[in-house]
Amino acid sequence: MLRRYYELGRVTRPFFDVSLSSPAEEWLAEAPRHPVFRLVEPAAVGERADRP
């Protein structure tokens, strides 16, 4: 996911210490520097907030 974001988001590339040709191990080491968040709509009244 992070590699795809890097591929599409050229403006943010300077914030990465890897490149598209970097091996998976380098991407794995880079990942903690770039947290990923999932945005969801607030739960409706009576629904569980933790369901996917």
N, C-alpha and C positions, 0 to 999 in steps of 0.2 A: 504494500500500500504506500509506504513512504517513498519507494523508488518511483512509483507512478506519479505521485504528487510532485516529485522533483522533475520528472519528465515533462509534466504539463505546466508547472509553475516556474517559468524561467526567471521571474523577478526574485524569487526566494533562493535561487541556487547559491548566491554568495554566502548564505548562512549554513551551508553544508560543507563538511570536510571529506566528501566522497564525490564520485562522478558516476555517470551511467555505466561505465565500464568497470567500476569497483566490484570486487567479489562480494558475495553474500555476507561473509564474516565482517567486512568493513561496514556494510549497511547495518548489520546487527549491532555493532559497536556504536554507530551513529544514532540509532533509534532513541536512546534515552534523552538525547538533547532536543528531540522534537516530539513532544507529547501530542497525541491524537485524541480528539474528543468526538463523541457521537451526540448530535443534537436531536432531541426528540420533543414532540409536542407535550405539553403538560397533560397529565391524565385527567380524564373527565371525572366528574363526581361519581364515586362508587367504583371506579376502576382501580386496579393495582398499578402503582407507579413504576414497579420494577419489572413489568412484563415487556418482552421485546416488541 
